[in-house]
């Protein structure tokens, strides 16, 4: 009897340990990569007739990319993190364009509205949840890269400078909802304000009037349970003293790992 009790006492902890090992921890980290095609509405002033300056459209369409990750909270009341970087990935696309001797790569650095080198980090909390949907909101910390946007030399003697690397804190909101057993829908809105243009520390800064535009980023993403997604995104640069709004329109596909 004592031997039987000893065997049970020995096997029971091993069985419990084995059962605990079979319980997989909940996934929280979801890195992703994506490819996109970007179409810009970037205008600059034309001065063929100095009495009547007008906007001139610049055709800036090119393939781009993005990478980042989502880190979900351990509990419903925990913090949600999402990081996205476009510019660093697009510089890699530029190198591919250069290999094929295409001048499209020059548009990535010359006529673009994108994230900066540091990208964008959204930090938020879940504020609503039901059986199929949830809402997340919080703060956004990041930078923006703007190139190819020129101001009006005639009406602004000190050249209005929108180009550069902008430090852009802001807020964001995200709605996630299940469409069916295979697909889910995600709506994202980020509103941010330029508070600093790092180009103001470059040479000849006194010749420019550095502006701090408002940025609005809106996206619609459809995700499949396999991890693949398609996304439609609009990025807006809104000057406060200019009627013209500059936009970047994106259609893309990507893959979420560990989804």
N, C-alpha and C positions, 0 to 999 in steps of 0.2 A: 504493500500500500504506500509505503514511504517512497519507494522508487517511482510509482505511478505519479504521485504528487510532485516529485522532483522533475519528472519529464514534462508535466503540464506547466509547471512554473517556468521551465526553460523555454518551451515552445510558444507560450502565450505572448511574451514581449516581442518575439521575433515576428509572429503573425501580425501583431498590431503595427510594428514598424513597417512591414511590407505593405499593409493596407494604406498607411499614411503616405508612403512613397508613390503609390498608384494615383493619389490625388494630385492632379496637375495644378500648379499655381495659376491664378488668373493673369492673363496677359495684360501688360500695361504699356509696353514700349512698342511703338509702331513707326519705324522709319519708312520713308517713301521717296520715290524719284519720279520725275515726269518729263515729258517732251511736249512742246507747244509750238503753235504758229501764232505770231503776234502781228497785229495791224495797228499802226499808230495814226492818230490825227494830230500831228504836230505842225503848227503853222509858224511862220516867221514873217516879218513885215517886208513887203516889196516896195522899192523906191524908184520904179521906172518913171513915175511922176511924183516929184516930191510934194506937190500940193495935195495930192490925194493918195497917201500911202495905203496899201491894201495888204491883206494876208495872202501868203503864198503857201500852198500845201506841199509838204515834203512826204514823198512816198517812202515810208520806212516800215517795210514788212520783212520779217525774217523768222527763222526757226529759233526757238529758245529752249530753255530747260529749267528745272527747279529740283531742289532736294530739301529734305527736312525730316522732322519727326513729330510724333504726337506722344505725349506721356500722360496717361490717364491717372487719376488719383486712386489711392488705396481704398478710400471710403467715399461715399457720396458727398460728404462735406469737405473733401480734400481739394487741393489745387490741381488745376488742369494746365498743362503746358503744351504749346504748339510752336515749333520753329520752322521758318521757311526762308530759303535763300534762292534768289533767281540770278543775280548778277554774276556770282562766282561760277555758277553752272553755265551761264551764257558765254562767259569768257572762254570756257572749254569749247562751246559751239563755234565761237569765233575762230579758234585754231583750226577746226575742221573746215570752215569756209576758206581759210587761208591756204590750206593744203590743196584745195581745188582751185586756187587762184580766183576766188569769187569775191567781189567787192561788197557782197551782202554782209560780210562780217564787220565791215567798218560801221554799219548802221548800229550795231550793238553798242559801240562806244561813242558814236557820233550823233545818233538820233534815237533816243530811248528814254522811257520812263520805267524804272525798275527798282528793285530793292538795292540797297547799298552792299558794300563788302560784308558788313556784319549781319545782314538779313533782318528778319522781324521775329520777335519772340512775343507771343501772346500768353498771358497768365490770367486765368480766370477760375470761377467756381460755378458749379451747377446751381441755377436759381429756380428751375422748374423741371419736373419729370412726371410722365404718366406711362402707360403701358407701351406706347409706340414712339414717343417723342421726348426730347429733353432740350433745354435751353441753357447755354453757357455764356457768361458775360464777364468782362474784366478789363485789364489794362493792356496796352500794346506798347512795346519798346522796340525801336528799330531805326533804320536809316533808309533814305531814298537816294537813288542816283538819277539825275536828270541831265539830258544833253540834247542840244539842238533846238531849245526853246529860246527865242530872242525877243526882246522887248521893242518898244517904239522909240527910236532915236530922236524923232522930231518932238514928240510930246513929253519925253523924259530925257532932258539934257544929260543927266547922269545915267548911263546905260543901265536899264533894269536887268539885273542878272538873276535868272531863274536856274541856270545850269549849276551843277555842282553836287556835292554830297550833303544831304540835309539830315540833321538829327530830328526824328519825327516821333515824339511820344503821342499816345492817343488812347482810344478805347475800342473795344471790339465786342461783337455779339455773334453767337453761333446757334443755329437751330438744326437739330438732327432728328430725322424721323424715318421709320421703316416704311417702305412702300409695299413690300411683300416678303416672302421667305428668302429671296435672293438679292433684292436691291434695297438700297437706302438712299435718302436724299439729304444733302447738307447745304445750308445757306449760310454764308459768312459775310459780315459787314465790318470793316475797320475804318474808323475815322481818325485821322492824325494831323498834326500841325507841325510845320517846320519851325523850329525854334533857333536853329543855327545852321548856317551854310559854311562848311569847312573850307570852301574855296576863298572865303574872305581873308584867310591867313596866307594866301598866295601873293605873288608879286603884283604890283600895280593895282592894289585893291582900291585905291582912292579914285580910280577911273570908273568904278562900278557902284551901282546902288543895289545891294543884295536884297532880294525879296524872300519872303517866307510864306510860300503858298500853303493852301489847305489840300489835303489828300483824302480821297475816298476810294476804297477798294471793296468791290462787291463780287462775289463768286457764287456759282451754282455748281454743285458737284454731285454726280450720281455714282455710287459705289456698289460694286458687286461683291458678294461674300467671298469670292476667290482672292480679292485684293485689288483687282483692276478698277480703275475709275476714269471717267471723263469729266472735264471741267470747262465751264464757260466763265470768263472773268473780265471785269471792266475795272481799269485803274484810271482815276481822274486826278488831274492837277488843276486846281482852281485858284487862279490869281485873284486877289481882292480888288485890285485897281485896274482890271482888264476884263473886257466882256468875253474874251475867248477862253474856253475851257479846253485843255489838252487831254487827250485820252489814249489809252492803250487797251485794245480789245484782244482777248486771248481765247483760243480754243486748244485744249490739250488733253492728253491721255497720260496715265501713270499707273504705278503699281505700289500698293502698300504691303510691306513685308510683315509677316507675323500676324496678319489680319484674321 
